[in-house]
Amino acid sequence: MLKTSRFIKILIILIFGGLLYYQLTKGEGIEAVLTIWNKQKYNLRLTYLLLVIILMPFNWWLEALKWQKLMSPHQHINIKNSVHTILAGVAAGLVTPARIGEYAGRLITSDPSRKTQVISATLLGSISQNLCNIVGGLIFSYYFLKSVFLVTYHDHLTFITIVTLQVGCLVGLYYNLPKVAHFIERRAGNRFILKYSSKLKSLDLYNTSLLNSVLAISASRYIVYFLQYIFIMKFLGLDHSFSELGGNIAGIYLIQTGIPLPAFLSIFARGEIAVIVWSGLGIDKFIALAATFGLWFINLILPALIGTVILYKTDINKYLNSK
């Protein structure tokens, strides 16, 4: 088991290091950053970049606070251990499809006897965050569609009604996840489906008050990285209105929510999405790519570096030997 543990740790470090090296030497993002720097380094607003960096630890502190709430029905976790678990999940999630490694990172750094609870809590946290991404995208969709596809709505009441119904359905689903899980269990005869739906049984322990807290923290995180995107665009010299920037940012986050790629590879897709979306406002390709790369590096790579150290120091054998 000792050799297996060491192999897993070294493999994560090698993949992380190799992919990071590629992005910093040959990726489109770093090329865009250097191009912007060479063209307009004296026009960049460094105060806005500083705000983006300051908000990063606050973003992950909120996620750690949410993890405390999610695990509170099962065990008490102090904020330090919660931060360690979150950062380990970020590091493991970077190199796996759809960031499923986040589950592994959180499992390895948690109590081995709480596997099912950790999986359920991670899933619920992910659902609440994606809910905010989708709701934010729907609310700003008018400005996003108007900017990118030149769509206009003469009947604002119809548009508001449609969006309100969609948001209502999503929120209703979030508050009724245990019922949905039990419905699947009753109806499904497939063993594979039953295997994973049964892991959601611990969701019964989440009352409305706790679900409200989790959703509020997720909404706060959405506001934080929404503002980060606004600030990095301001740093790059853009002076568009809040509705124009906000609509496109919400649209980008909405689209990204459905990308089932590792965070390392999704940088390519994110960059392409950003280029297409921002072109609707006549924004240069290099600005779109530089903003995407900057947020990716600050919000994911820097925390993942710390998370990799945490994973390396974690006793994985304790988890591998558990039943």
N, C-alpha and C positions, 0 to 999 in steps of 0.2 A: 504493500500500500504506500510505503514511503516513496518508492520510485514512481508510482503512478501520480502521487501528489506533486512531486517535483516536476514531472513531465508536463502536467497540466499547467502549472505556474509558468514554466519556461515557454510553453507553446503560446500562452496568452501574451507574454511579453514580446516574443518574436513576431507574432502577427501584428500586435499593436505597433511595435517599433518599425516593422517593414512598411506597413500601410501609411504610418505617419511620415516616414522618410519619403515615400512616393508623393504624398500630397504636398510636402514642403519643397520638393525639388522639380516635379514634373506636372503637378496638377494645374488645371485651368485657374483655380482660385488664387493660388500664390502668384501666378502670372498676371492676373488681373490686379492684385494688390500692388505689385511692383510697377505695373503700367500706370495706375492711378498715382502712386507715389512720385514717379518720375515726371508726370504731366502737371500735377497740381498740389505738390507737397506743401506749398506756402499758403494754399487756400483751404486746407483741411482744418476743421474745427475740433481741436483736441479735447475741449471740454466735454463734448458729446461722447467721444470715445471713452473718456474717463467714467462717464455716467454708465455706459454699457458695462464696463468692467466692474464697477461698484455693485451693480445690480446682480451680477452673476452669483456671488455667494449668497445673496438674499434669496435668489431663485431656488438654490439647492437647500437652503435652510428651511424654506417653506415646504419643500418636498420631504425633508426629514421630519418636520412637524406633522405632515400628513401621514407619514409612516407610523409615527407614534400613535396617532389617532386610529389608524387602520388596525394596528396590533393590540390596541388597548383592551378589546374584549377577551384577548387570549393571554397577554402578559404585559407587564410594565417594562418599557424600554426607555432609558435615559437618552437625552438628545445627542450625546457624544456617540453612543452605539448606533443610534438611528442614522446619524450622518455617515458613519463608517459603512453601514449597510447600503445606503443610497449610493455612495460613491463607488463601492465595489460593484454594484449593479450597473452603474454607468459604464465602468471599464469593461465588464463582461458583455454588456449589450452592444458595444461598439463593433464587435467583430462577428456578430451572429445575425441571421435573417430576422427581420421585423423586431430586432432587439430582444429576442427571446432569451438571450444570455443574461438579461437583466434579472430574470427569475432565478437563474443559477447563481448569479452573484449575490442575490439577497438570501437565497437558501444556504449557501456556504457560510455566510457570516451570521446566520441566525441559529437558534436552538434547533438541533437536528430532530427533536421530538415534535416540532411544530411545522413540519413540511406542508401539510394540507392547508394550515392556516396562513402560512407565508404565501403560498400559491394563490389562495383566495384573496388575500389582502392586496397582493401585487396586481391581480386582475382587476379588482374593484378600483384601485387607485388609477390604473391605466384607463379604465372606462370613464371615470369621473373627469380625467384630464382631456381625453378625446371628446367627451361631451362638450366641454368648454370650447375646444377647438372648432367643433362643428357648429355650436350655437353662435359663437363669435363670427364664424364665416357666414352663417345665414343672416345674422343681423346686419352685417356690413355688405351682404351680397349685392344690394342695389348699386352701391358705389363701385364695387368690383366689376360687375357685369357692364356697368356704364363705361368704365374706364377701358376694359380690355376688349369687350365685344360691341361697344357703342349701343347697348340695349337701354331703352328708356321705358318707363312705366307711366302711362297717363292716368291709369286708375290705381292710385296709391293704396286705396282701401283694400283692393283685391290682393295686392302684393303683401301688405301687412298681414292680412288674414291668413294667407298661405304660409308665410314664415312663422306666424304665431302657432298655427296648427302643427307644423313640423317640430318646432321647439317643444311644444307641449307633449308631443308623442315621445320625444327623446327623453325628456325629464321624467315622464311617467314610467318609461322603461327602466330608467336608473333606479327609481324608488321601488320598483317591483321585481328586481333581479332574482331574489329568492324564489318568488312565485314562478318566474320563467324557468329557473333551473329545475324546480320540482315538476313543472309541466313537461319539460323535456324528458325527465326521468320516467315519468308515467307513460309517455307516448312512445319513447324510443326503444326499439328492441335491439339496436346495434350495440355490441359490447364496447366498441371504441367510444361512442358517444356517452354511454353510461359511465364509463371509467372517468371521464373528465367532468361530466355534469355532477357526479357525486362529490367532487372536490368543492363544489359551491355550497354545500350544506351549511358550512360555517357562516355563510352570509346571513343566516337567520338571526345571528347575534347582533347584527347592525341595526339599531333602531333609527327612527327618523331623525332624531336629534344628532346622532353621530354621522349619519349620511349628509345632513345639512352642513356639519363642520367640514367634512371631507370635500364636499362640493365647493364650499366657500374658499377653502385653501387652494383648490384647483383653479378656481376663478381668479384668485390673487396671483397665482403663478402665471396664468394666461396674460394678465395685465402687465406683469413684470416683463415677460419676453416680448409682448406686444410693444411696450415702451422701448425696449432694447432695440427693436428693429427700427422704430421711429428715430431713435437717437443715432443709430449708425448711418441712416440715410442722411440725417442732418450733418453728421460728421463728414460725410462725403460731399457736402455742399448743396444738397437739394433743398429747395424752398417751396415745395408744393404744399397745398392745403392739407389739413389733418384728415379731412374726409377722403381725399384722393390717396394719400399714403396709407391711411387706416384701412380703406376698402381693399386695396391690393394686398396689404400685409395679412389681413384676415382671410382673404382668398387663398393666398399662398399656404398659410397654416392649415386651412381646410383641405387643400389638395394633398399636402404632405402627410396628413393624418392617414391617408389611404395607401401610402407607399410601403409595401412589405419588403423593404431592403435593409441590410445592416446600415447603421448610422455612418460607417466609413464609406460605403458605396453609395448611399443615398445622397451624399454630397454632390455627385454627378447629376442625379435627378433633380435635386433641389436647385442646383445652378441653372439647369435648363428651364425649369418651371419659372424661376425668378426672371430669367432673360425674357421669356415669352410674356409674362404678366407685366413687368415693368416697361416693356416696349410699347404697351398701350398708352403710356404717358410720355413716350418719346425719350425714356431714360436709357442711357448708354449701356451696352452689354457689359463693359468692364466694371461699371458701378454696381450693376446687379450681381455679378459674380463676386466682386470684392466684398459686398455686404453679406452675401451668403457665406463666403469663406470665413469672414471675420466673426460672425455669430457662431458658426460651427466650431471654430477654434476656441473661442472664449467660453462658450457654454458647454461644450462637450469634451474637447481635448484637454484643457487645463484641469477640470475635475477628474477626468479619466486617468490622468497621470498620477494623481493622488490615490485614486481607486485601485490602480495597478499595484502600488506599494502596499495598500491594505490587503489586497488579495494575496500578495506574495508572503505577507507576514501571518496570514490566517492559517490555522491548523485545519487543512482540508481533510486530513485523515479522520478527524473526529466525525466529520459528515459522511465520509466514504464508508466508515465502519458501522454507522448506525443502520438500523433496520426500519 
